[in-house]
């Protein structure tokens, strides 16, 4: 008898989970250098445009002498009382993004084999027929013995 073992091979790839917390951290101020540069460029451009507009307005006020008043003192007073504006914080913060890639499972099964060479011989048997032997070990007999000279026959 020969036997070949069955084979089972299971190949799996682990599940990959990608968590993108960029938006959450960006709301808290933790952003990368490219975004910092882009935001600062936009803020710088906006402030330059505001400064140009404010300077043009102040120049127009100084040029309008015919209106009277003291424009230099008014402009100095406005610039001394300016307070910077705060940046609002948005609540709630955005949730992180999840990207799950599924894993592939490959199952390879190879069945085993059994080789069995049996030689069939005719059945040989010897049977003894049932037989009961009865025999008599001793024939029945009674023996009476007595002692002494007298036998009591009163019984």
C-alpha positions, 0 to 999 in steps of 0.5 A, spaced: 500 500 500 502 506 497 499 513 500 501 520 497 499 525 502 494 531 500 497 538 499 493 544 501 497 551 500 493 558 502 497 564 500 494 570 503 495 578 502 494 582 509 489 587 508 491 594 507 488 600 511 490 607 509 488 612 514 488 620 511 488 625 517 491 630 513 484 635 513 484 633 521 491 636 522 490 641 517 485 644 521 489 644 527 495 648 524 499 641 522 500 642 515 506 640 510 511 645 507 507 646 500 501 648 503 504 653 508 507 656 502 501 656 498 497 659 504 502 664 506 503 666 498 495 668 498 495 671 505 501 676 502 498 677 496 491 679 500 495 684 504 499 687 499 493 689 495 490 691 502 496 696 503 496 698 496 488 700 497 489 703 503 495 707 501 491 709 495 485 712 499 490 715 504 493 719 498 486 721 495 485 724 502 491 728 502 490 730 495 483 733 497 486 739 500 479 743 498 475 738 503 479 741 509 480 738 516 486 735 518 487 729 514 494 727 516 492 727 524 486 723 522 490 718 518 495 717 524 489 716 529 486 710 524 493 707 524 494 707 531 488 704 533 488 698 528 487 691 531 489 685 528 483 680 526 483 673 529 482 667 525 476 663 526 477 656 528 471 651 525 468 646 529 467 640 528 473 638 525 473 633 519 473 626 520 479 622 517 478 618 511 479 611 510 481 607 504 481 599 505 484 595 500 482 587 500 486 582 500 487 576 495 486 569 498 489 563 493 487 556 495 491 551 491 488 544 493 492 537 490 488 531 492 492 525 495 492 518 492 492 511 495 495 505 491 493 499 494 495 492 491 491 486 494 492 479 492 485 475 493 486 468 495 480 463 496 478 462 503 480 456 506 476 454 512 476 448 517 469 446 521 468 441 526 461 439 527 458 440 533 458 434 538 456 433 545 459 427 548 456 424 554 459 419 559 457 416 566 463 416 570 460 411 576 454 407 576 449 409 582 450 404 588 448 404 595 452 401 600 450 401 608 455 399 613 454 398 620 458 397 626 458 393 632 453 387 633 446 390 634 442 393 629 437 398 632 431 397 628 426 401 631 426 406 626 
